């Protein structure tokens, strides 16, 4: 399931990149002094050898949290595929050595402004909510709305409801319940 989600995220990201190419985004957030200081710094991690893997990339992207990025943004834009795509665009106008965190932040903000990214973020967060939430009849009225928003079939929704009815003391998450259906 994670593999399919990763492939889906990559496809969506490539679509977002191509859709965001002509968009102009002006960042008009009330930026803190810490953020402004960071934005003026060069992306030295790209040329000093510290850009080795996704963990180091996510660490650098996480620095932009002080400018308004959240954990989802860090995880999404901290992937090698995301960074490679953004670098291709950013280096069309500037040399790698000239790029700043502002260039990176602006590119991220362009992507975040697209409808496709916003929908993907919403769907991913709803999926993660169900993946970690223990299924319960007490919460079913709230949880069914998430299933519907995710586009789950009526058949799947009915199966989950029937499972919860027959297991009133359920301790499994919705993800575990759905995985059991596959067996």
Secondary structure, 3 states (H helix, E strand, C coil): CHHHHHHHHHHHHHHHHHHHCCCCCCCCCCCCHHHHHHHCCECHHHCCCCCCCHHHHHHHHHHHHHHCCCHHHHHHHCCHHHHHHHHHHHCCCCCHHHCEHHHHHHHHHHHHCCHHHHHHHHHHHHHHHHHHCECCCCCHHHHHHHHHHCCCCHHHHHHHHHHHHHCCCCCCEHHHHHHHHHC
